Amino acid sequence: MKQINGVVIDDTFAEAFPMKATRLIVTAHRIDWARHAAVATTGFATSVIACGCEAGIERELDPAETPDGRPGIALLLFSMSGKELAKQIERRVGQCVLTCPTTAVFAGLPVGGDEAALGKNLRFFGDGWQISKVIGGQRYWRIPVMDGEFVAQETTPVVKSVGGGNLLLLARDTDSALAAAEAAVAAMKRLPNVIMPFPGGVVRSGSKVGSKYASLGASTNDAFCPSLLGLVAKSELTPETRCVMEIVIDGLTEADVAAAMRAGIEAGIARGAAQGLLRISAGNYGGKLGPFHFHLHKLLEGAAS
C-alpha cells in the first residue's frame, strides 16, 4: 500500500483490452458549428456494452492544423472490431456531420494499413451529382447540399488501440468525489490520443462482469457501492467512504492510456485527503478480461523516474 498526501493508492491494476480506433477531423465555417457536429457524432457512445462504439472529442484544432484551413475538432472513435467501427463511422458521420451546416470531414491518422469508408458510401447521397478529386494520393468526395457542398475524404485509417483503462476514486462525500474526478479528467484531457467516453469523462455506474440475472452480461459493481456496505459479502469500502467515481480511458496506444492514468492519479493526489479524496483504486477481473494491465504503483514509479 502507498499513501501520498493522505491518499491511499491501492496495489492493484486496471485491466484493458484491444480495440480498433480511428481519428476524424470535422471542420466548419465557424468552430461552434464544428462543435455541434462533434457533440452529435460522439453522442450515445459511452460503452461498447450497448452503444456499438466509444467516442469522444479529443481536442479543438486551429485552422492551421486542419486540411482545409478552417477551425475544426478532432474526434476519436473506438470499437471492438473494424467491421463495427466502420458501421458506426458511416452512421454517425452521415447523420451528424453531413447534416450539420458548413461542415467537412477528413481522416486524422496517417495513411496505411486497414481503412474504413468515410465519404466512400456517403457520396451516394449526392444522387449522381457527386464528384471526386484526388489530391496528394487521397480521394475526396464533393457532395452537393443546400448550403453548398459537403467535402469528405474517401476513407479513414483504422488502427489497433486500447480500451478500458480506468481509475476508481473513493471519497468522503459527493462533492469531494466530483471535484477529484473533474480534476483528473481535466489533467487527462491535456494529453493527446485519449478520450474519456462517459458524460463529463466520469461514470458513477461502474460495472462488474456477470449478474444474478442470466440475461445481463454486466451489473452494478456492488463491492464499491456505499449503500451496500454491510449487505454484500465482500465490500471494498469503509464507513468513511460515501462516494465512488470511475474514469474510463481509451487510447490509441498502451503508452497513451498509461500516461492518462498517471496524470489522473497525480491530479487526485494533488487534491489529497484534506479535500476528501481517500483512496485511488482500479477495476480488473483477475487478468482474464484483457491483456493490458496498468499497475497503479508502477505508473507512479514511472512518473518518479
C-alpha positions as CSV (number, residue, x, y, z in Angstrom):
1,M,0.0,0.0,0.0
2,K,1.2,3.5,-0.8
3,Q,-0.1,6.6,0.8
4,I,0.7,10.0,-0.7
5,N,-0.7,13.3,0.6
6,G,-3.1,11.2,2.7
7,V,-4.5,9.3,-0.3
8,V,-4.1,5.6,-0.3
9,I,-3.0,4.2,-3.7
10,D,-4.1,0.5,-4.0
11,D,-1.6,-2.1,-5.1
12,T,-3.8,-3.2,-8.0
13,F,-4.2,-2.7,-11.7
14,A,-6.6,-1.6,-14.3
15,E,-7.4,-4.3,-16.9
16,A,-7.8,-3.1,-20.5
17,F,-8.5,-4.8,-23.8
18,P,-7.7,-4.5,-27.6
19,M,-9.9,-2.3,-29.7
20,K,-9.9,-0.7,-33.2
21,A,-9.9,3.1,-33.5
22,T,-9.8,6.0,-35.9
23,R,-9.5,9.8,-35.6
24,L,-11.8,12.0,-37.6
25,I,-11.3,15.7,-38.2
26,V,-14.5,17.7,-38.5
27,T,-14.2,21.3,-39.8
28,A,-16.7,24.0,-40.3
29,H,-17.1,27.7,-41.3
30,R,-17.1,28.5,-37.5
31,I,-15.8,26.5,-34.6
32,D,-19.3,26.4,-33.0
33,W,-20.7,24.5,-35.9
34,A,-17.8,22.1,-35.9
35,R,-18.5,21.6,-32.2
36,H,-22.3,21.0,-32.8
37,A,-21.4,18.2,-35.3
38,A,-18.7,16.7,-33.0
39,V,-21.0,16.6,-30.0
40,A,-23.8,14.9,-32.0
41,T,-21.4,12.4,-33.6
42,T,-20.0,11.3,-30.3
43,G,-23.4,11.1,-28.6
44,F,-24.6,7.8,-27.1
45,A,-21.0,6.4,-27.3
46,T,-20.0,5.7,-23.7
47,S,-19.6,2.0,-23.8
48,V,-19.4,-0.8,-26.3
49,I,-21.7,-2.8,-24.0
50,A,-24.7,-1.1,-25.6
51,C,-23.6,1.7,-27.8
52,G,-21.6,0.0,-30.5
53,C,-18.6,2.3,-30.1
54,E,-16.9,4.5,-27.5
55,A,-16.2,8.0,-28.8
56,G,-15.3,11.4,-27.7
57,I,-13.9,14.8,-28.6
58,E,-10.1,14.7,-28.4
59,R,-9.5,18.5,-28.8
60,E,-10.2,21.6,-30.8
61,L,-8.0,22.4,-33.8
62,D,-6.7,25.7,-35.1
63,P,-7.2,26.4,-38.8
64,A,-3.5,25.9,-39.3
65,E,-4.0,22.3,-38.1
66,T,-6.8,21.2,-40.4
67,P,-6.7,20.0,-44.0
68,D,-9.0,22.8,-45.3
69,G,-7.6,25.7,-43.2
70,R,-10.9,26.1,-41.2
71,P,-11.5,25.7,-37.5
72,G,-12.1,22.1,-36.5
73,I,-12.4,19.4,-33.9
74,A,-10.6,16.0,-33.6
75,L,-12.7,13.0,-32.6
76,L,-11.6,9.5,-31.6
77,L,-13.9,6.5,-32.1
78,F,-13.2,3.1,-30.7
79,S,-15.0,-0.3,-31.2
80,M,-14.3,-4.0,-30.7
81,S,-13.9,-4.7,-34.4
82,G,-13.1,-2.9,-37.6
83,K,-16.4,-4.0,-39.0
84,E,-18.4,-2.5,-36.2
85,L,-16.3,0.7,-36.2
86,A,-16.9,1.1,-40.0
87,K,-20.6,0.8,-39.4
88,Q,-20.6,3.4,-36.6
89,I,-18.5,5.8,-38.6
90,E,-20.8,5.7,-41.6
91,R,-24.0,6.2,-39.5
92,R,-22.6,8.9,-37.2
93,V,-20.9,10.9,-39.9
94,G,-23.9,10.5,-42.2
95,Q,-26.5,11.6,-39.6
96,C,-24.4,14.1,-37.6
97,V,-21.8,15.7,-39.9
98,L,-23.3,15.6,-43.3
99,T,-26.4,17.2,-41.9
100,C,-24.6,19.9,-40.0
101,P,-24.3,23.3,-41.7
102,T,-20.9,24.1,-43.4
103,T,-19.0,21.0,-42.2
104,A,-16.5,18.8,-43.9
105,V,-14.8,15.6,-42.6
106,F,-11.3,14.2,-43.0
107,A,-9.2,11.4,-41.8
108,G,-6.9,12.3,-38.9
109,L,-4.5,9.4,-38.8
110,P,-1.6,8.6,-41.1
111,V,-2.5,6.6,-44.2
112,G,-1.6,2.9,-44.1
113,G,-2.9,-0.5,-43.1
114,D,-6.6,-1.1,-42.6
115,E,-9.2,1.5,-43.7
116,A,-12.9,2.2,-43.2
117,A,-15.2,4.1,-45.6
118,L,-15.7,7.7,-44.7
119,G,-17.1,9.5,-47.8
120,K,-16.9,6.4,-49.9
121,N,-20.5,5.4,-49.3
122,L,-21.9,8.7,-48.2
123,R,-21.2,10.1,-51.7
124,F,-24.3,8.3,-52.9
125,F,-26.4,10.9,-51.1
126,G,-25.4,13.2,-54.0
127,D,-27.8,11.2,-56.2
128,G,-25.3,11.1,-59.1
129,W,-24.2,14.8,-58.8
130,Q,-21.3,13.9,-56.5
131,I,-17.8,14.3,-57.9
132,S,-14.3,13.3,-56.6
133,K,-10.8,14.7,-56.8
134,V,-7.5,13.1,-55.9
135,I,-5.1,15.3,-54.0
136,G,-1.8,14.0,-52.8
137,G,-2.8,10.5,-53.5
138,Q,-6.0,10.8,-51.4
139,R,-9.5,10.8,-52.9
140,Y,-12.1,13.4,-51.6
141,W,-15.8,13.5,-52.5
142,R,-17.8,16.7,-53.0
143,I,-21.5,16.1,-52.4
144,P,-23.9,18.9,-53.3
145,V,-26.0,20.1,-50.3
146,M,-28.3,23.1,-49.8
147,D,-25.6,25.3,-48.3
148,G,-23.0,24.5,-51.0
149,E,-21.2,21.2,-50.8
150,F,-20.1,18.6,-48.3
151,V,-16.5,17.5,-48.6
152,A,-15.5,14.1,-47.2
153,Q,-12.2,12.2,-47.5
154,E,-13.0,8.8,-49.1
155,T,-11.6,6.6,-46.3
156,T,-10.1,6.8,-42.8
157,P,-7.3,4.6,-41.4
158,V,-8.2,2.1,-38.7
159,V,-5.6,1.2,-36.1
160,K,-5.2,-1.2,-33.2
161,S,-5.9,0.6,-29.9
162,V,-6.5,0.0,-26.2
163,G,-9.8,0.5,-24.3
164,G,-10.9,0.1,-20.7
165,G,-8.1,1.8,-18.7
166,N,-9.7,3.0,-15.6
167,L,-9.4,4.7,-12.2
168,L,-11.7,4.4,-9.1
169,L,-11.7,7.5,-6.9
170,L,-13.0,6.8,-3.4
171,A,-14.0,9.9,-1.4
172,R,-15.6,11.2,1.8
173,D,-18.7,12.6,0.1
174,T,-20.2,13.5,-3.3
175,D,-18.6,17.0,-3.6
176,S,-15.2,15.6,-2.9
177,A,-15.6,12.7,-5.3
178,L,-16.8,15.0,-8.1
179,A,-14.1,17.5,-7.6
180,A,-11.4,14.8,-7.7
181,A,-12.9,13.3,-10.8
182,E,-13.1,16.6,-12.5
183,A,-9.5,17.4,-11.7
184,A,-8.4,14.1,-13.0
185,V,-10.4,14.4,-16.2
186,A,-9.0,17.9,-16.8
187,A,-5.5,16.6,-16.5
188,M,-6.1,13.7,-18.9
189,K,-7.7,16.0,-21.5
190,R,-4.4,17.9,-21.8
191,L,-2.8,14.7,-23.3
192,P,-3.2,13.6,-26.9
193,N,-4.6,10.3,-28.3
194,V,-7.0,9.6,-25.4
195,I,-10.7,10.1,-24.6
196,M,-12.8,9.5,-21.5
197,P,-16.1,8.5,-23.2
198,F,-18.6,8.8,-20.4
199,P,-20.5,12.0,-19.7
200,G,-18.1,14.6,-18.4
201,G,-15.5,11.9,-18.5
202,V,-16.9,10.2,-15.4
203,V,-19.1,7.2,-14.7
204,R,-20.9,6.6,-11.4
205,S,-22.4,3.2,-12.5
206,G,-19.2,1.2,-12.6
207,S,-19.9,-2.4,-13.6
208,K,-18.7,-5.9,-12.9
209,V,-18.8,-8.8,-15.4
210,G,-21.9,-11.0,-14.9
211,S,-25.2,-10.8,-13.0
212,K,-27.7,-12.8,-11.0
213,Y,-29.9,-12.3,-14.0
214,A,-28.9,-14.6,-16.8
215,S,-29.8,-12.1,-19.5
216,L,-27.4,-9.5,-18.3
217,G,-23.7,-9.6,-19.1
218,A,-22.8,-6.8,-16.7
219,S,-24.2,-5.4,-13.5
220,T,-23.5,-2.9,-10.7
221,N,-20.1,-3.1,-9.1
222,D,-21.6,-3.9,-5.7
223,A,-18.2,-4.0,-3.9
224,F,-17.9,-0.3,-4.5
225,C,-21.5,0.8,-3.7
226,P,-21.6,2.7,-0.4
227,S,-25.3,1.9,0.1
228,L,-24.5,-1.8,0.1
229,L,-21.8,-1.6,2.8
230,G,-22.6,-4.4,5.3
231,L,-25.0,-6.1,2.9
232,V,-22.7,-7.6,0.3
233,A,-20.4,-10.4,1.2
234,K,-17.3,-8.5,0.1
235,S,-17.2,-4.7,0.1
236,E,-14.2,-2.7,-0.8
237,L,-15.4,0.3,1.2
238,T,-15.1,1.5,4.8
239,P,-17.9,3.6,6.5
240,E,-15.9,6.7,5.8
241,T,-16.2,6.3,2.1
242,R,-19.5,7.6,0.9
243,C,-19.0,8.2,-2.8
244,V,-17.0,6.5,-5.6
245,M,-16.5,7.8,-9.1
246,E,-14.8,5.9,-12.0
247,I,-13.0,7.3,-15.0
248,V,-12.6,5.1,-18.1
249,I,-9.9,5.8,-20.6
250,D,-9.5,4.7,-24.2
251,G,-6.2,5.4,-26.1
252,L,-4.6,4.9,-29.4
253,T,-1.7,3.0,-27.7
254,E,-0.9,1.3,-24.4
255,A,1.5,4.2,-23.6
256,D,-1.2,6.8,-24.2
257,V,-3.6,5.1,-21.7
258,A,-0.7,4.7,-19.2
259,A,0.1,8.4,-19.5
260,A,-3.5,9.5,-19.0
261,M,-3.9,7.2,-15.9
262,R,-0.7,8.6,-14.4
263,A,-2.0,12.2,-15.0
264,G,-5.3,11.3,-13.3
265,I,-3.6,9.7,-10.3
266,E,-1.3,12.7,-9.9
267,A,-4.3,15.1,-10.1
268,G,-6.1,13.2,-7.4
269,I,-3.0,13.1,-5.1
270,A,-2.6,16.8,-5.5
271,R,-6.0,17.3,-4.0
272,G,-5.2,15.0,-1.2
273,A,-7.2,13.6,1.8
274,A,-7.6,17.1,3.1
275,Q,-10.0,17.7,0.2
276,G,-11.9,14.5,0.7
277,L,-10.2,12.0,-1.6
278,L,-9.4,9.0,0.5
279,R,-8.2,6.3,-1.9
280,I,-7.4,5.6,-5.6
281,S,-8.0,2.1,-7.0
282,A,-8.8,0.4,-10.3
283,G,-11.0,-2.2,-11.7
284,N,-9.9,-5.6,-13.0
285,Y,-11.2,-9.1,-13.4
286,G,-8.1,-11.1,-12.3
287,G,-6.4,-10.5,-15.6
288,K,-9.0,-12.6,-17.5
289,L,-10.7,-9.8,-19.5
290,G,-7.8,-8.1,-21.3
291,P,-4.1,-8.4,-21.9
292,F,-3.2,-4.8,-20.9
293,H,-2.6,-4.4,-17.2
294,F,-1.9,-0.9,-15.8
295,H,-0.5,-1.3,-12.3
296,L,-1.0,1.8,-10.2
297,H,2.2,1.6,-8.3
298,K,4.2,1.1,-11.4
299,L,2.6,4.1,-13.1
300,L,3.7,6.2,-10.1
301,E,7.2,4.8,-10.2
302,G,7.4,5.7,-13.9
303,A,6.4,9.2,-13.1
304,A,9.1,9.5,-10.4
305,S,11.8,8.2,-12.7
